[in-house]
């Protein structure tokens, strides 16, 4: 007898309750659950399949994820324990239990009021009114509004120069909470869409609280495709030809929902995440860039309609008993800095004390100290290799851990957890640089689209470099490919090292116009916290970091086994995606692709660059008889028990949908080991269209 609890109808009822955002995507007349499994329509079957995949992903709890959750629980327990002990100074709300009616009087500017009162009203030039947020509740229908404006310097086909085949048919697919929107098809390297989409926003389990919204794991996903029309002949009747469409994936990027929630709206030009080389594609002949990245981008505007209430701090400002006087002086110093700044830049992030994992607060300077990197016997430890190693440690926002505070973790704990946010990445890279004798600072600011962030600054011979430790990118004044103007930083709040903190008091936020002389007695641009116009420095600053860090070598057996596992699982996934269609693997090309993957890693690590000519030369023998379409895929891996990021990228390529007479496929993987189980994983997947079979068609 069939178990009632395994019926598809009951699974649909559970899905409707647990994933209402997916259920609301159905047409209103098609949302009732049928009485029998045999009456379930196709669209509901698709929801069941997606729900099963999502459930598998949620229950895939790896050892690393368990370690992170256990650490987060310990931090929360320490925070609660610290609040109830003598670690924090008691204030009136801690003792008085009755509510205090406090009204904050807004400052009144008579001049501004009179100017606004007598301002001329011009009907042909209306004033833009600021949108007002509405309370967060299930009674207010909310939507995520996306405007895809245009593409910038996108790739074009390289079939034949100047021919019609070189024109692309580009469109953007936007996905959020199981819903998607597709733009119209436009041609050329700089297409203009100007299309607006509205995707319903649903809170998890109907909970519209600030904590639930910040913990939402849903991301706004953007994928760029090129639509092709493929003509094939019918093998049974040579006079019949079939015209079908294929969608070639070109690039993608994601915006976390909590970033949109923090800012209310996000707009600008966003760089696309693209493979270093796309077979069959290149930059337009009129493009000023030589490579596919970093110039290719999308111009977007994203907001929530109606607006959600602004994000408020879950906890009020409290001073710990340790360094209490300095914390109070820091509050007054930041208030004076904010008052002196122009209103347009007064909201800069200036952080003096940061919460630690033990529940108290520590001066940010105490997080900086020289810490030797891994020895050259373990891995090369030049600047670029160290940046690549740090950027491969998984990024996880503190909000995803459920912590009430933005906890700054130590570098040793960061390496043990193999997870952290921008501050942990920047601190580790800065400490590595200091140990190698470089003068380095940590920068705190905001960037697009992530919001609050942290960078590392180095300055040598007047040349300023900004190191993004969590993305692995470097921006320099003297670099034509990655200049300061290409950096996504929108504001710089402060910088600090192991001895002082400097607030940015310059009236501009443009990186190219800023004065970067931080330690050169430059108070008009950088106001020091410790000094004549600030606070008296303490006699001793004891660091919270350990003197040395623990590193473990990755054995060749582990690397080779992981490489085989990646190839086997991805090939199996690829075959399952193709369904009933046969998958013929070309093993000879796979060996060639593995050699190219090693060159990709060398190029990305700052070694010998891999040019398109060298890449094409390696594939000359294959391209003589096959038309290749393929992508190198890259992912950082800290836990071998999950391959979900690689599988998701493999699905996005849509390469498994390729069809042609005598089509073959090739898939190869290469794992580059670092230390502490951090690996750089490359996968090259390609489709081989037989030119001879296509030419034999009448």
C-alpha positions in Angstrom: 0.0 0.0 0.0 1.4 3.4 -1.0 2.3 5.7 1.9 0.0 8.7 2.0 2.8 11.0 3.2 4.8 10.3 0.0 2.0 11.4 -2.4 2.7 14.3 -4.8 -0.4 16.1 -3.7 0.8 16.3 -0.1 4.2 17.5 -1.3 2.4 20.3 -3.2 0.5 21.3 -0.1 3.8 21.4 1.9 5.5 23.4 -0.8 2.6 25.9 -0.9 3.0 26.5 2.9 6.8 26.5 3.0 7.6 28.3 -0.3 4.8 30.8 -0.9 7.0 32.9 -3.2 7.2 30.0 -5.7 3.5 29.3 -5.4 2.5 32.9 -6.1 4.3 32.7 -9.5 1.5 30.4 -10.7 -1.5 32.0 -12.5 -4.3 32.8 -10.0 -6.7 30.3 -11.7 -4.0 27.5 -11.5 -3.2 27.6 -7.8 -5.7 25.1 -6.5 -4.2 21.7 -5.7 -5.9 18.8 -7.6 -7.5 15.9 -5.7 -5.4 13.2 -7.5 -1.8 12.9 -8.4 -2.7 12.2 -12.0 -4.4 15.5 -12.3 -1.4 17.6 -11.3 -0.5 19.9 -14.2 3.0 20.4 -15.7 3.7 23.7 -14.1 3.1 22.2 -10.6 5.3 19.3 -11.5 8.1 21.7 -12.3 7.6 23.3 -8.9 7.9 19.9 -7.3 11.2 19.2 -9.1 12.6 22.6 -8.1 11.4 22.1 -4.5 13.2 18.7 -4.3 16.4 20.2 -5.5 16.2 23.1 -3.0 15.4 20.7 -0.2 18.5 18.6 -1.1 20.6 21.8 -1.1 19.3 22.8 2.3 19.9 19.4 3.9 23.4 19.2 2.4 25.0 20.1 5.7 28.8 19.7 5.2 31.4 19.5 8.0 32.5 23.1 7.3 28.9 24.4 7.5 28.4 22.6 10.8 31.6 24.2 12.2 30.5 27.7 11.1 27.0 27.2 12.7 28.6 25.9 16.0 31.0 28.9 16.1 28.0 31.3 15.5 26.1 29.7 18.4 29.1 30.2 20.7 29.5 33.8 19.7 25.8 34.5 20.4 26.1 32.8 23.8 29.1 34.9 24.7 27.4 38.1 23.6 24.3 37.4 25.7 26.6 36.4 28.7 28.6 39.6 28.3 25.4 41.7 28.4 24.4 40.3 31.8 27.8 40.5 33.4 30.2 43.4 34.3 31.7 43.4 30.9 29.5 46.3 29.8 28.9 49.6 31.7 25.4 49.9 33.1 23.2 52.7 31.8 19.7 53.9 32.7 17.8 51.4 30.4 19.7 48.5 32.1 18.3 49.5 35.6 15.0 51.4 34.9 12.4 49.1 33.5 9.6 51.6 32.9 9.5 53.2 29.4 11.1 56.6 28.9 9.3 59.0 26.6 12.2 60.5 24.7 11.5 62.9 21.8 14.4 63.9 19.7 13.9 67.5 18.3 14.8 67.8 14.7 17.2 70.8 13.9 15.3 73.7 12.4 17.0 75.8 9.6 15.1 79.0 9.0 17.0 79.8 5.8 16.3 76.4 4.3 12.6 76.6 5.2 12.2 80.1 3.6 14.1 79.0 0.5 11.8 76.0 0.1 8.7 78.0 0.9 9.3 80.6 -1.8 10.9 78.3 -4.3 9.3 78.8 -7.8 7.0 75.9 -8.9 7.7 75.0 -12.5 5.2 72.6 -14.1 7.6 71.6 -16.9 10.4 70.8 -14.4 8.7 69.0 -11.5 10.6 68.2 -8.3 11.4 64.6 -7.5 9.7 63.7 -4.2 11.4 61.2 -2.0 9.6 57.9 -1.6 8.3 57.1 1.8 8.7 53.6 3.3 5.7 51.6 4.3 5.5 49.2 7.3 6.7 45.7 6.6 3.7 43.3 6.7 2.0 40.6 4.6 -0.8 43.1 4.0 1.4 45.2 1.7 2.2 43.6 -1.6 5.9 44.3 -2.4 7.9 43.9 -5.6 11.5 44.0 -6.5 11.7 46.4 -9.4 14.5 46.0 -11.9 15.4 48.2 -14.8 17.9 46.7 -17.3 19.2 49.8 -19.0 22.0 48.8 -21.3 25.1 46.6 -21.8 28.6 48.0 -21.9 31.4 46.5 -24.0 29.9 43.1 -24.3 31.5 40.3 -26.4 30.7 39.6 -30.1 30.9 36.4 -32.1 34.1 35.7 -34.0 32.7 33.4 -36.8 33.8 35.6 -39.7 35.0 39.2 -39.3 32.5 41.7 -40.6 29.9 39.1 -41.6 26.3 38.8 -40.4 27.3 35.7 -38.3 29.4 37.9 -36.1 26.4 39.8 -34.7 25.2 38.7 -31.4 21.6 38.4 -30.2 21.9 39.2 -26.5 19.3 39.1 -23.8 19.5 39.2 -20.0 17.7 36.7 -17.7 16.8 38.0 -14.2 16.0 35.5 -11.5 14.7 36.0 -7.9 12.9 33.6 -5.5 12.1 31.1 -8.2 10.8 33.7 -10.6 12.5 35.0 -13.8 12.2 37.7 -16.3 13.8 37.9 -19.8 14.6 41.0 -21.7 14.1 41.4 -25.5 16.9 40.4 -27.8 19.3 43.1 -28.9 22.3 43.0 -31.1 25.8 44.6 -30.8 28.4 45.0 -28.1 26.5 47.9 -26.5 22.8 47.0 -26.6 20.2 49.3 -25.1 17.2 47.5 -23.4 15.6 50.1 -21.1 13.2 47.4 -19.9 11.5 47.3 -16.5 10.5 44.1 -14.6 8.7 43.6 -11.3 9.2 40.4 -9.4 7.0 39.7 -6.3 8.9 39.8 -3.0 7.8 37.2 -0.4 9.2 37.0 3.1 10.3 33.6 4.4 7.3 32.0 6.1 5.5 35.3 6.1 8.0 36.8 8.6 8.7 40.5 7.7 10.9 41.2 10.7 14.2 42.8 10.2 16.1 39.7 11.3 14.2 37.4 8.8 14.8 39.8 5.9 18.5 40.1 6.7 18.8 36.3 6.8 17.1 35.7 3.5 19.4 33.7 1.2 17.7 34.7 -2.0 19.9 36.6 -4.4 19.1 38.6 -7.5 20.8 36.7 -10.3 21.6 38.2 -13.7 22.7 36.0 -16.7 23.7 37.2 -20.1 22.9 34.9 -23.1 23.4 34.9 -26.8 20.5 33.4 -28.8 21.5 31.5 -31.9 19.5 29.9 -34.6 20.9 26.5 -35.6 19.8 24.8 -38.9 20.2 21.0 -39.1 19.1 18.5 -41.7 16.8 15.5 -41.0 18.7 12.3 -41.4 15.6 10.5 -42.6 14.8 13.1 -45.3 17.6 15.2 -46.7 15.1 17.7 -48.1 13.9 18.6 -44.6 15.8 21.0 -42.4 15.0 21.9 -38.8 15.6 25.4 -37.4 16.1 25.5 -33.6 17.3 28.0 -31.1 20.2 27.7 -28.7 21.1 30.0 -25.8 24.8 30.4 -25.2 25.7 31.6 -21.7 28.2 34.5 -21.7 28.4 36.1 -18.2 26.6 36.5 -14.9 26.7 38.2 -11.5 24.5 38.2 -8.4 23.4 40.8 -5.9 22.5 39.6 -2.4 19.0 40.6 -1.2 20.4 42.0 2.1 22.5 44.4 0.1 19.3 45.7 -1.6 17.5 45.8 1.8 20.3 47.8 3.4 20.4 50.4 0.7 16.8 50.6 -0.4 17.9 50.9 -4.0 21.0 49.9 -6.0 22.0 51.6 -9.3 25.1 51.9 -11.4 27.3 50.0 -13.9 28.0 46.5 -12.6 31.0 44.4 -14.0 30.1 41.0 -15.2 31.7 37.8 -14.1 33.0 36.1 -17.2 35.4 33.3 -18.1 38.8 34.6 -19.2 38.2 33.1 -22.7 34.9 32.3 -24.4 35.3 30.0 -27.4 33.7 31.7 -30.4 33.6 35.2 -28.8 35.9 38.2 -28.5 35.8 41.9 -27.9 34.5 44.1 -30.6 37.2 45.6 -32.9 36.3 49.1 -31.7 36.7 48.2 -28.0 39.5 49.7 -26.1 40.0 46.6 -23.9 42.0 43.6 -25.0 40.4 41.0 -22.8 36.8 40.0 -22.1 37.1 41.3 -18.5 37.0 43.6 -16.6 35.2 46.1 -18.9 32.1 44.1 -19.8 29.2 45.3 -17.6 25.5 45.9 -17.3 23.9 49.2 -16.3 21.0 48.6 -13.9 18.6 50.2 -11.4 17.1 48.0 -8.7 14.8 48.9 -5.8 11.9 47.6 -3.6 8.5 49.0 -4.3 7.1 50.2 -1.9 10.2 50.8 0.2 10.8 48.8 3.4 11.4 50.7 6.6 15.1 51.6 7.0 17.4 49.2 8.7 17.8 49.9 12.4 20.4 48.6 14.8 19.2 45.7 16.9 21.2 46.8 19.9 21.9 50.3 21.3 25.4 51.7 21.7 27.0 50.3 24.9 30.5 50.7 26.3 32.5 47.9 27.7 34.3 48.4 31.0 37.6 47.8 29.3 38.7 51.0 27.5 35.4 52.7 28.4 36.9 56.2 28.5 38.5 55.8 25.1 35.2 54.5 23.7 33.4 57.6 25.0 36.1 59.8 23.5 35.7 57.9 20.2 32.0 58.7 20.1 32.7 62.4 20.6 35.5 62.4 18.1 33.3 60.7 15.4 30.5 63.2 16.1 33.0 66.1 15.6 34.2 64.5 12.3 30.7 64.1 11.0 29.8 67.7 11.9 32.8 69.0 9.9 32.0 67.0 6.8 29.7 68.2 4.0 26.2 66.8 4.2 26.7 64.8 1.0 29.5 62.7 2.6 28.5 62.9 6.3 27.4 59.2 6.4 30.8 57.7 5.9 31.7 54.6 7.9 34.2 55.5 10.6 34.9 52.6 12.9 37.1 52.9 16.0 36.0 50.0 18.1 34.8 46.7 16.7 32.9 43.8 18.5 34.9 40.7 19.0 33.9 37.0 19.2 34.3 37.1 23.0 31.4 39.6 23.3 33.4 42.7 24.1 34.8 45.5 22.0 38.4 46.1 20.8 40.2 49.0 19.2 40.5 48.2 15.5 44.3 48.8 15.6 44.6 45.7 17.8 43.5 43.5 14.9 46.6 44.5 12.9 50.0 42.9 13.4 52.6 41.3 11.2 51.8 37.6 10.8 54.1 35.5 8.5 52.4 33.9 5.5 52.8 30.2 4.5 56.4 29.3 3.7 57.5 29.0 0.1 57.8 25.3 0.5 54.0 25.1 1.1 53.0 27.6 -1.6 54.5 30.6 -3.4 54.0 33.7 -1.1 54.5 36.7 -3.4 52.0 39.5 -3.2 49.7 38.2 -6.0 49.7 34.6 -4.7 48.9 35.7 -1.2 46.0 37.8 -2.6 44.7 34.8 -4.5 44.9 32.6 -1.4 43.0 35.0 0.8 40.4 35.6 -1.8 39.8 31.9 -2.1 38.7 31.6 1.5 34.8 31.5 1.3 33.0 34.8 1.9 30.1 34.8 4.3 28.2 37.8 5.7 27.8 38.0 9.5 24.0 38.6 8.9 23.8 35.1 7.5 25.0 33.7 10.8 22.1 35.3 12.7 24.5 37.4 14.9 23.2 40.7 16.2 26.6 42.3 15.9 29.1 42.6 13.1 31.7 40.4 14.7 35.4 40.8 13.8 37.0 37.4 14.0 40.7 36.8 14.6 42.8 35.6 11.6 43.6 32.3 13.3 39.9 31.6 13.9 39.2 32.8 10.3 41.6 30.2 8.9 40.1 27.5 11.1 36.5 28.3 10.0 37.5 29.0 6.4 34.7 31.6 6.3 34.5 35.3 7.0 33.4 38.7 5.6 35.3 41.6 4.1 37.0 42.6 7.4 38.5 39.2 8.0 39.8 38.9 4.4 41.4 42.4 4.5 43.0 41.9 8.0 44.6 38.6 7.0 46.0 40.1 3.7 47.2 43.3 5.5 49.0 41.2 8.2 50.7 39.1 5.5 51.9 42.3 3.8 53.3 43.7 7.0 55.2 40.5 7.7 56.8 40.8 4.3 58.0 44.4 5.1 55.3 46.3 3.1 53.6 49.3 4.6 49.9 48.5 4.5 46.6 49.9 5.9 43.1 48.5 6.2 40.4 50.7 4.5 36.7 50.7 5.6 34.1 52.1 3.2 31.2 51.2 0.9 31.1 49.7 -2.6 28.7 48.6 -5.3 26.8 46.4 -4.9 27.8 44.9 -1.6 27.6 48.0 0.7 30.0 48.0 3.7 33.4 46.6 2.7 37.1 46.5 3.6 40.2 46.9 1.4 43.9 46.9 1.9 45.9 50.0 0.8 49.6 50.0 -0.1 51.6 53.0 -1.2 55.0 52.7 -2.9 56.8 55.6 -4.6 53.6 57.6 -4.7 51.7 54.8 -6.4 48.5 53.8 -4.5 47.1 50.3 -4.8 43.7 49.1 -3.5 43.6 45.4 -2.8 40.1 43.8 -2.6 41.0 40.8 -0.5 37.7 39.0 -0.9 37.4 39.3 -4.7 41.1 39.0 -5.6 41.2 42.3 -7.6 43.8 45.1 -7.5 43.3 48.7 -8.6 46.3 51.0 -9.1 47.0 54.5 -10.3 49.4 53.3 -12.8 47.5 50.2 -14.1 45.8 50.7 -17.5 43.7 47.5 -17.2 42.6 48.1 -13.5 42.8 51.8 -12.7 41.4 53.4 -9.6 38.5 54.7 -11.6 37.4 51.1 -12.2 37.3 50.3 -8.4 33.7 49.9 -7.2 34.3 51.8 -4.0 31.7 54.6 -3.6 33.1 56.1 -0.3 36.1 55.8 2.0 35.3 56.3 5.7 38.6 55.6 7.4 41.9 53.7 7.3 43.9 52.2 10.1 47.0 50.2 10.9 48.5 48.8 14.1 49.1 52.3 15.6 46.4 54.7 14.6 43.1 55.4 12.8 42.6 58.1 10.2 39.2 59.5 9.3 38.7 60.6 5.7 37.7 64.3 5.9 38.1 65.1 2.2 35.0 66.6 0.5 35.2 64.2 -2.4 34.6 60.4 -2.7 36.2 60.0 -6.2 39.2 57.8 -5.7 41.2 59.6 -8.5 40.7 63.0 -6.8 41.6 61.9 -3.3 44.9 62.7 -1.5 46.3 59.4 -0.3 49.1 60.8 1.9 47.9 59.2 5.0 50.8 59.4 7.4 52.4 62.6 6.0 50.9 64.9 8.7 48.0 65.7 6.4 45.1 66.5 8.8 43.2 68.4 6.1 42.6 65.1 4.3 43.1 62.4 7.0 42.3 63.3 10.6 44.2 60.9 13.1 42.4 59.5 16.1 45.5 59.5 18.2 47.4 62.8 18.1 47.4 66.5 19.0 43.8 67.1 17.7 42.5 63.7 18.8 42.9 61.4 21.7 46.1 60.7 23.7 47.5 57.3 22.5 47.8 54.5 25.0 51.2 53.3 26.2 50.6 49.8 25.0 48.3 48.4 22.4 48.1 44.6 22.9 47.1 42.8 19.8 44.2 40.3 19.7 46.0 38.4 17.0 48.4 35.5 17.6 52.1 36.0 16.7 52.0 33.1 14.1 49.4 31.3 12.2 48.9 27.5 11.6 49.1 26.2 8.1 48.7 22.6 6.8 50.1 21.4 3.5 47.7 19.7 0.9 49.1 16.4 -0.2 49.3 15.3 -3.8 47.0 12.3 -3.1 44.3 14.7 -1.8 44.6 17.0 -4.8 44.5 14.1 -7.4 41.6 12.4 -5.7 39.6 15.7 -5.6 40.4 16.3 -9.2 39.0 12.9 -10.2 36.0 13.4 -8.0 35.2 16.8 -9.7 35.5 15.3 -13.2 33.4 12.2 -12.4 30.6 14.1 -10.6 30.4 16.9 -13.2 30.4 14.4 -16.1 27.6 12.5 -14.4 25.6 15.7 -13.8 26.1 16.7 -17.5 24.8 13.3 -18.7 21.8 13.6 -16.4 21.0 17.1 -17.7 21.1 15.8 -21.3 18.5 13.2 -20.4 17.8 10.6 -23.1 20.2 12.2 -25.6 23.6 10.3 -25.9 26.7 12.0 -24.6 29.9 11.1 -26.5 33.0 12.2 -24.6 36.2 13.2 -26.5 39.0 12.1 -24.2 41.8 13.4 -26.4 40.5 17.0 -26.2 40.1 16.7 -22.4 43.8 16.1 -22.0 44.5 19.3 -24.0 42.0 21.3 -22.0 43.7 20.2 -18.8 47.0 21.8 -20.0 45.1 25.0 -20.7 43.5 25.0 -17.3 47.0 25.0 -15.7 47.8 28.0 -17.8 44.6 29.8 -16.7 45.7 29.3 -13.1 49.2 30.6 -13.8 47.7 33.7 -15.5 45.3 34.4 -12.7 48.0 34.1 -10.1 50.1 36.9 -11.7 52.4 34.6 -13.7 52.9 34.3 -17.4 49.7 35.5 -19.1 47.8 33.3 -21.5 47.0 35.1 -24.7 44.1 34.3 -27.1 46.7 33.3 -29.7 48.4 30.8 -27.4 45.0 29.5 -26.4 44.0 29.0 -30.1 47.3 27.4 -31.0 46.7 24.6 -28.4 43.3 23.8 -30.1 44.5 24.1 -33.8 44.3 20.4 -34.5 40.8 20.2 -33.1 39.4 23.3 -34.7 40.4 21.9 -38.1 37.5 19.4 -38.0 35.3 20.7 -35.2 33.6 24.0 -34.3 34.2 24.5 -30.6 31.9 26.2 -28.1 33.0 26.0 -24.5 33.8 27.8 -21.2 36.5 27.6 -18.5 34.7 27.6 -15.2 36.5 28.5 -11.9 35.5 28.2 -8.3 37.3 28.3 -4.9 36.8 25.2 -2.8 37.4 24.9 0.9 35.3 21.8 1.5 35.4 18.8 -0.9 32.1 17.5 0.3 30.1 19.9 -1.8 30.3 20.8 -5.5 27.1 22.9 -5.7 28.8 26.1 -6.9 30.5 24.2 -9.8 27.3 22.3 -10.6 25.3 25.6 -10.7 27.8 27.2 -13.0 27.7 24.1 -15.3 23.9 24.4 -15.5 24.1 28.1 -16.3 26.2 27.4 -19.4 23.3 25.6 -21.2 26.0 23.7 -23.0 24.1 20.4 -22.3 21.3 21.6 -24.6 23.6 21.7 -27.6 22.6 19.5 -30.6 24.2 18.8 -34.0 25.1 15.7 -36.1 27.8 13.7 -34.5 28.2 16.1 -31.6 30.8 15.4 -29.0 31.7 16.9 -25.6 34.8 17.3 -23.5 35.1 18.0 -19.8 38.3 18.4 -17.9 39.2 19.5 -14.4 42.3 20.8 -12.7 42.8 21.4 -9.0 45.5 23.8 -7.8 46.3 23.2 -4.1 47.2 26.0 -1.7 47.1 25.4 2.1 44.5 24.5 4.8 42.4 22.7 2.2 41.9 25.8 0.1 42.0 24.8 -3.6 41.5 26.7 -6.8 39.3 24.5 -9.1 39.1 24.9 -12.8 36.7 23.1 -15.1 36.7 23.3 -18.9 33.6 22.1 -20.7 33.2 22.2 -24.4 30.9 21.0 -27.2 32.5 19.8 -30.5 30.3 20.4 -33.6 31.5 18.2 -36.5 32.2 20.6 -39.4 32.3 17.7 -41.9 28.9 16.4 -40.8 27.4 19.9 -41.2 29.1 20.4 -44.6 27.7 17.2 -45.9 24.2 18.5 -45.4 22.7 19.7 -48.8 
